[in-house]
Amino acid sequence: MKSPIRPVTKPGQFNLFFLEMIIVLLFFCIAAVVILRAFAVSDRLARESRRTESMAFCAQSAAELYSETYSVSAAAEEMFGISGMENASRITIPLNDRCVYSVKDPALFMTMTETKENFGGGMLFTLHIGFENDRGELIYEVSSGAYRSNTERAVV
């Protein structure tokens, strides 16, 4: 019968148990790095998704207001409380990540551009909305149109 007691290794001998523990520790460190990186990427994607959703809602609201007023300046005044831009056909508005008007620390710039052209028996109003980040890169854009016939009364 073998003795359950192991002999003490000599100072010059290499212990395989410690080598195995070092390999296991290395494996767990690599797994932790991969998992932390996956969490960081998923957090960044979630923030970008929330910002894109905010931009879509903001653009939808601007397009709806524009289709009621047929004026970029009136839509900007109604949405953000910005006044003093009467008869402007292009407006750039500084916004934060949640699409709230922010002059101090803007993260986005919403540009609304309108074009008007005669079409049939009325006017075709087209609104182009673009969102740029603080580096000037276009990150979201949408276009909307509204038709107003000559027989339609202006809403006051």
Disulfide bonds with the S-S distance in Angstrom:
none
